[in-house]
């Protein structure tokens, strides 16, 4: 038992006595409030992540599963030039426009995704129709670069879709 005593010479002083049971009782009353506050904060963070993931899926799902693969399939090399880039260029441009929400909610992500999309679009515009007459190495390098950049775009967007920053 702990006893707090005020000055002994003061007859009006109070003797306050706190035992271990009282301390445990006070802690047992306060502890649930602390857990409730922690759980509320945790749930709020989870809900924000879930909302962000749902939004990213709505914005990008069709692009990732349908439009990019279908547009990519149309790109060909016919021993003279790379062609069929028009659909992928249009898809990338549409994705950039669809990402505008992130300019206001997550500008860092918006800048990253727009840069990746624009860089690939620039390469496609620059190289489309350019002669690669019997330059199989040059055309293969270009096709590998296109595939690598598409993979980078997928990785960036999938991080957003899975709630990773």
N, C-alpha and C positions, 0 to 999 in steps of 0.2 A: 504494500500500500504506500502510495506517495502522499505526502502531506505538505501543503504549502501554507506557511504561517506568516502572518504579518507581524509587525513589531509587537513584542510581548508586552511592552509598557502601555500599549494602547488598548484599553478595555473594550472599545467598540470594534476592534479588528475582527475579521472573519477568519475562521479556520476552514480551509477548503481541502477536502479529502477526495482523492481520485484513486480508485483501485483499478486493477487490471481488467476486471469485468466491464467496467464503465468504458475503458479505452476500446476494448474489443467491440462493445455495443455501438459506440460512435463510429468506429471504422466500418462495421457491418452495415450501418445505415448509409454512410457516404459512398462506399465502394460501388454499389449498383448504379448510382448516379454517374460515377466516373466511367463505368463500363458502358452505360447507355450513351453518354456523350461520344465515347470512342467509336461505338458501333454506328451511331448516326453519321459521324464524319466518314467512316469507312464505307458505309452504304451510299453516301452522297458521291464519293469518288468512284465507286463501282458503277453507279447509275450514269455519271458523266461519261465514263469510258464506254459503256454500252450504247449510249446515245451517239457518241462519236463514231463508234464502229458501225452502227446501223446506218448513219448518214453516209459514211464512206462507201458502204456496200450499195446503197441506193444510187449514189453518184457514179460509181465505177464498175459495178458488177457486169453489166452488158458489154462494156468496153473490153473488160478483161477476158470474158468467156466467149464472146461472139465477134465483136467488131474488129479488134486487133488481129486475132488469128485469121479471120476471113480475109481481111485486107492484106495481111502479110503473105498469104498463099498466092495472091495475085502478082506479087513481085517476081519477075523472071529475068534471066539473062539468056539472050539468044545468039551468043557469040559475036554480037555487034554492039549491043547496048543493054542497059538495065531499064526495064519498063514495068508498067503496072503499079507505079507508086502513088498514083492519084488518090486512090481510096484510102491508103494509109495516111497520106498527108491530110486528107479531109478528116479522118478519124482523130488524128492527133490534135488538129485545130479544134474540133468539137469537144474533145476532152479538156482542152485548156479553157474553153468557155464554160464547160460544166463545173470546173474547179473554182469558179469565181467566188463561191461562198467562202472558201478558205482564205481568200484575200482579207476578209474581215474577221474571221474567227481564229485563223492560225496562219499568219502571214509568212512565217518561216517555211512552213510546209508548202504553202502556195508558191512561193518563190522557187523552191526546190523542184516541185513537180512541173512547173511551167518551164523551167530551164531545161529539164530532161526532155520534155515534149518538144520544145522549140529547137533544141540541138539536133534531135533526130529529124525533125521536119526540115531543118536547114540542109542537112546532109542529103535527104531524099530529093529536095528541090535542086540542089547543086548537081547531084550525080544523075538524076533521071534524064534519060535521053542522051547522056554523054557517051560518046563512042568508047567502047572497050574492045575494039576489033581484035579478036583472038588474044585478048589479055585476060586469060582465065585467072591468073593470080590476082590481078587488080579487082576483077569482079568478085572472086571468092573473098577477098579481103573486105570489100564493101558489104557483101552479104553477111559475113561474120560480124562486122561492125554493127549492122542493122539489128541482127539477132541479139548481140550483147547489149545494145542500147534499149531494146524492147525489154530484155530481162531486167535491166536497171530500173526501168519505169515500173515493171511489175513488182519488183522488190520494194520500191518506195511506197507504192500504193498499198501493197499487202501489209506493210508495217502499219499503215494508217488503219486498214480494215481489221487488223487484229489488236488494235489498241496500243501498239508500241509506238514510242516517240522517236 
